């Protein structure tokens, strides 16, 4: 059985704090959305790509 959500520890691209980011394991092969850092409240661009059983997450800055 495949999990409903995958989590990974990422560093906020603004404040550098490590935070856990969870995304749905099932979904489109790629998606992008905005989420606020729970520490500094600045908005990240969350890029998610899914390849078979793996989920890849990248956090970007709004000014990148």
C-alpha positions in Angstrom: 0.0 0.0 0.0 1.4 3.4 -0.9 1.4 6.2 1.7 -1.0 9.2 1.4 1.7 11.8 2.0 5.5 11.9 1.8 7.5 14.2 4.0 11.0 15.5 3.7 13.1 17.9 5.7 14.0 21.0 3.7 15.8 24.2 4.5 13.7 27.4 4.1 15.3 29.4 1.2 14.8 32.6 3.2 15.6 31.9 6.9 17.6 28.6 6.5 15.5 26.8 9.2 14.9 23.1 8.6 11.2 22.4 8.3 9.3 19.3 7.3 7.4 19.6 4.0 4.6 17.1 3.3 3.0 16.5 -0.1 0.6 14.0 -1.4 2.3 10.8 -2.7 -0.3 10.5 -5.4 -1.0 13.2 -7.9 0.2 14.7 -11.2 3.8 14.0 -12.4 4.7 17.6 -11.5 3.1 20.5 -9.7 4.0 23.9 -8.2 2.3 25.8 -5.5 3.0 28.5 -2.8 3.3 27.7 0.9 4.4 29.9 3.8 7.4 29.0 6.0 6.1 28.1 9.5 9.1 29.9 11.0 9.6 33.2 9.1 6.2 33.3 7.3 7.8 34.1 3.9 6.3 32.4 0.8 8.1 29.5 -0.8 7.5 28.1 -4.3 7.1 24.4 -3.7 7.9 22.3 -6.8 6.9 18.7 -6.7 7.8 16.0 -9.2 6.7 12.3 -9.0 8.5 9.5 -10.7 7.0 6.0 -10.1 7.4 5.5 -6.3 9.5 8.6 -5.6 8.5 12.1 -4.8 11.0 15.0 -5.2 10.4 18.4 -3.5 12.3 21.6 -4.1 11.7 24.9 -2.3 12.4 28.1 -4.2 12.2 31.8 -3.3 9.6 34.1 -4.8 12.5 36.3 -6.2 14.4 33.5 -7.9 
